[in-house]
Amino acid sequence: MPRRPADASEPSIAYQAALGDVLRALGQAPFDLDALLETILSHATRLCHAKRGFVYLRGDDSKYRHAAAIGASEAIIQLNLSNPLVPSRGTLVGRTALERQPIHVPDVELDLEYTYHEAKRLGAFRAMLGVPMLRDGEVIGVVTAWREDPIPFSDDEIELVRQFADQAVIAVTTTQLVATIERQRTQLARFLSPQVADLISSADGELLLVGHRREITVVFCDLRGFTSFSESADPEDVMQVLREYHGALGQRITESEGTLERFTGDGVMVFFNDPVEQEDHVARAVRMALGLRGDVAALAVGWRSLGHRLGFGVGIATGYATMGRIGFAGRSDYAAVGSVVNLAARLCGEAGDGTILLSPRARARLGSSVEVRDAGEMTMKGFSQPVQVAEVIGLATGA
């Protein structure tokens, strides 16, 4: 009879060294995910006395694909690469994904459910172990270990592989988060005009980031009824609405050369006249808002045909604010601070579907270029006196 590997009930020096190796690699972001998974797999198989091991990761299609291997022949690796696995009881990876817990098969020859005959033909193995990589209860991958002899894995060895699987989850999650941040950074950069991007990367721009005071025009806008819609609609419908809405926002912000300050779901804050000075900053803000009102009205027709009723409101305020970098080491934003920001937000909150509300200063700066009507005085949180508000009807004839 083959001899059973030594029990691993106490944390060994070898295990501590292996864990330290993995943690050091995780701390050196960015890291090569493939190389790190191979490192994790190498330590896991070595310490639990397995002949070979594999890591499979779940794709967007819910199939599990080969990501790393240790001790496997090129023929087995090629078989794995060409055969993504679906959750099923016929394979170790599929069964582990289904059960969402470690799957231990002491002798595959006695397991009638295992049907992955191609793998058995290419590699001799008897005992096999599959451990799920769990994140929020979901199996994002599977770590496996294999022995050529029917030697069961001990409980301590299964726990050891589970701990390495947890490290693999951290590695995959970190990689995905970094990719998401980079993708979002690229997407949000499209909302900045080339002039803004050039200025911020210049020496003069660096001085502006320190802090300065300037008159700006702030625009807040969001979708009416979005909260209740997002609570009741399917996630796919919510994402489709946001994609269409954001597409319209991006085009209008770019063409009006506004500066995107805040972008949260259906809400957006844009300001004008900083960091690039714009003599017609109020008019730019209004033209952008009018364009967006038309865009969203057209989109809303399609949304209503799917049973979704969403409106669009805008608040515009002009006033002085302190501009510059806010945040902390490693994470900062270029932002505006002042009551003008709060006023624009409150006006947006008061605006009904298709309504664009103006602060007194913004209305005064527009002159006769825009047709407006008096919306009366409004009492708003954070302002001790009622605010005289105007509603934008449209551009004046010939404007």
Secondary structure as GFF3:
##gff-version 3
##sequence-region A 1 399
A	DSSP	alpha_helix	13	26	.	.	.	ID=ss1
A	DSSP	alpha_helix	33	47	.	.	.	ID=ss2
A	DSSP	beta_strand	52	58	.	.	.	ID=ss3
A	DSSP	beta_strand	64	70	.	.	.	ID=ss4
A	DSSP	alpha_helix	74	82	.	.	.	ID=ss5
A	DSSP	alpha_helix	92	99	.	.	.	ID=ss6
A	DSSP	beta_strand	103	105	.	.	.	ID=ss7
A	DSSP	three_ten_helix	108	110	.	.	.	ID=ss8
A	DSSP	alpha_helix	117	122	.	.	.	ID=ss9
A	DSSP	beta_strand	127	135	.	.	.	ID=ss10
A	DSSP	beta_strand	138	147	.	.	.	ID=ss11
A	DSSP	alpha_helix	155	189	.	.	.	ID=ss12
A	DSSP	alpha_helix	194	200	.	.	.	ID=ss13
A	DSSP	alpha_helix	203	210	.	.	.	ID=ss14
A	DSSP	beta_strand	212	224	.	.	.	ID=ss15
A	DSSP	alpha_helix	226	232	.	.	.	ID=ss16
A	DSSP	alpha_helix	235	256	.	.	.	ID=ss17
A	DSSP	beta_strand	259	264	.	.	.	ID=ss18
A	DSSP	beta_strand	267	272	.	.	.	ID=ss19
A	DSSP	alpha_helix	281	305	.	.	.	ID=ss20
A	DSSP	beta_strand	311	328	.	.	.	ID=ss21
A	DSSP	beta_strand	331	337	.	.	.	ID=ss22
A	DSSP	alpha_helix	339	350	.	.	.	ID=ss23
A	DSSP	beta_strand	355	358	.	.	.	ID=ss24
A	DSSP	alpha_helix	360	366	.	.	.	ID=ss25
A	DSSP	beta_strand	370	378	.	.	.	ID=ss26
A	DSSP	beta_strand	387	395	.	.	.	ID=ss27
###
